[in-house]
Amino acid sequence: MKKITHLDIANYVEKNKTTVDGWTQRQPRLLELVKLGMWCKKNNLDTEKITKLMEFHEMVKGDIK
């Protein structure tokens, strides 16, 4: 899996890296959501793939019990 940096986020949303760095203190929940979305984007995970992964996880979890 590919890691996400503040520079990746800044480039994608067309902001300065210092702006994204500032979200750590000023907007931590926004940064968390943006990181999650950017991680999915960078790792080629769209909604359909995430749904399939969640369904697979539930199926496997049921087999373990």
Backbone torsions as a table, in degrees:
resi	resn	phi	psi	omega
1	MET	NA	141.9	-178.6
2	LYS	-86.0	136.3	178.1
3	LYS	-79.9	157.8	-179.9
4	ILE	-112.8	135.1	176.3
5	THR	-115.2	163.5	175.7
6	HIS	-62.1	-32.4	177.9
7	LEU	-66.4	-39.7	175.6
8	ASP	-57.8	-47.3	-178.9
9	ILE	-62.9	-47.7	-178.3
10	ALA	-58.3	-44.5	179.4
11	ASN	-64.0	-40.4	-176.9
12	TYR	-69.3	-40.5	-178.4
13	VAL	-94.8	7.9	176.8
14	GLU	56.9	49.6	175.5
15	LYS	-124.3	166.4	173.4
16	ASN	-74.9	150.0	177.6
17	LYS	-59.9	-35.6	179.9
18	THR	-63.8	-31.2	175.5
19	THR	-63.9	-48.4	179.8
20	VAL	-65.3	-40.3	176.4
21	ASP	-56.9	-39.7	-179.5
22	GLY	-65.9	-25.6	178.4
23	TRP	-62.6	-23.8	179.4
24	THR	-55.2	-42.5	-180.0
25	GLN	-93.5	-42.5	-173.0
26	ARG	-83.9	-35.1	-174.1
27	GLN	-138.6	59.8	-174.4
28	PRO	-62.7	-34.2	179.1
29	ARG	-70.6	-38.4	175.6
30	LEU	-62.0	-45.7	179.9
31	LEU	-61.0	-41.4	178.5
32	GLU	-59.6	-45.7	179.4
33	LEU	-66.5	-41.5	179.6
34	VAL	-65.7	-40.5	177.3
35	LYS	-60.9	-43.7	179.7
36	LEU	-62.1	-46.7	178.4
37	GLY	-63.7	-41.2	179.7
38	MET	-67.4	-38.0	177.7
39	TRP	-61.5	-44.6	177.7
40	CYS	-62.5	-44.5	-179.3
41	LYS	-62.2	-47.1	-176.6
42	LYS	-67.8	-27.7	-179.8
43	ASN	-100.3	15.8	174.8
44	ASN	57.0	43.7	177.4
45	LEU	-109.0	112.1	175.4
46	ASP	-99.2	179.7	-176.7
47	THR	-58.6	-40.3	-179.4
48	GLU	-63.5	-44.1	179.9
49	LYS	-66.7	-39.9	178.8
50	ILE	-63.8	-42.7	178.2
51	THR	-60.6	-44.3	178.8
52	LYS	-63.4	-40.4	177.4
53	LEU	-63.2	-40.5	178.9
54	MET	-66.6	-40.8	177.6
55	GLU	-64.3	-42.1	177.7
56	PHE	-62.6	-43.3	178.5
57	HIS	-59.5	-45.0	178.8
58	GLU	-63.4	-39.6	-180.0
59	MET	-64.8	-45.5	179.8
60	VAL	-67.7	-41.1	179.3
61	LYS	-60.1	-38.8	178.6
62	GLY	-66.5	-33.9	179.5
63	ASP	-72.2	-26.7	-176.4
64	ILE	-74.5	-34.2	-175.8
65	LYS	-68.7	NA	NA
